[in-house]
Amino acid sequence: MTTADLLKQLKGFSSRFVNDSLNFGYLFRWQGGYAAFSVSRSNLAAGIDYVLRQKEHYYTRAEVLIRLVVCA
């Protein structure tokens, strides 16, 4: 199975599950597209650490603006 086929099925099944199980008042839909990355076994620990610390890497626009103002 290709990565594209796997993600298509995963997104389809999960959105159906969410829409059948939860009532948001609107239909849940995944955004189009996906990204897939591979990590070598020797870099696995660093990859896991990176994912666990993602919030440290990605800020909302408001957080970025606040940091710019405070640091200016």
PLY file of the C-alpha trace (Angstrom):
ply
format ascii 1.0
element vertex 72
property float x
property float y
property float z
element edge 71
property int vertex1
property int vertex2
end_header
0.00 0.00 0.00
1.34 3.43 -0.87
1.62 6.26 1.64
-0.99 8.19 -0.34
-3.47 5.28 -0.20
-2.85 4.74 3.51
-3.42 8.41 4.34
-6.51 8.58 2.14
-8.06 5.64 4.00
-6.96 6.89 7.42
-8.39 10.35 6.82
-11.62 8.89 5.41
-12.17 6.43 8.25
-11.27 8.92 10.96
-13.47 11.72 9.60
-16.38 9.28 9.29
-15.79 8.14 12.88
-15.67 11.72 14.19
-18.81 12.74 12.28
-20.72 9.62 13.39
-19.56 9.83 17.02
-19.43 13.54 17.81
-21.75 16.42 17.06
-19.78 19.56 16.31
-22.70 21.20 14.53
-20.78 20.91 11.27
-19.06 18.17 9.30
-15.47 17.51 10.28
-13.13 17.43 7.29
-9.39 17.08 7.03
-7.58 19.72 5.03
-6.34 18.57 1.65
-2.92 17.03 1.32
-0.47 15.58 3.80
3.20 15.44 4.61
5.16 12.28 5.33
8.71 12.10 6.63
11.06 9.26 7.38
13.66 9.09 10.13
16.65 6.77 10.18
16.96 4.39 13.12
20.09 6.23 14.26
18.13 9.51 14.47
14.93 8.06 15.92
15.49 9.38 19.47
16.15 12.89 18.14
13.04 12.67 15.94
10.86 11.61 18.85
12.29 14.40 21.01
11.57 16.93 18.26
7.94 15.82 17.96
7.47 15.89 21.73
8.81 19.47 21.82
6.86 20.75 18.78
5.06 23.40 20.79
8.46 24.95 21.51
9.16 25.10 17.77
5.85 26.47 16.50
4.24 29.61 17.79
0.94 31.22 16.94
1.15 34.54 15.13
0.08 36.31 18.30
2.90 34.67 20.28
5.42 35.68 17.62
4.18 39.29 17.69
4.31 39.38 21.49
7.86 38.02 21.46
8.88 40.63 18.87
7.38 43.47 20.93
8.80 42.25 24.25
12.26 41.65 22.80
12.35 44.93 20.85
0 1
1 2
2 3
3 4
4 5
5 6
6 7
7 8
8 9
9 10
10 11
11 12
12 13
13 14
14 15
15 16
16 17
17 18
18 19
19 20
20 21
21 22
22 23
23 24
24 25
25 26
26 27
27 28
28 29
29 30
30 31
31 32
32 33
33 34
34 35
35 36
36 37
37 38
38 39
39 40
40 41
41 42
42 43
43 44
44 45
45 46
46 47
47 48
48 49
49 50
50 51
51 52
52 53
53 54
54 55
55 56
56 57
57 58
58 59
59 60
60 61
61 62
62 63
63 64
64 65
65 66
66 67
67 68
68 69
69 70
70 71
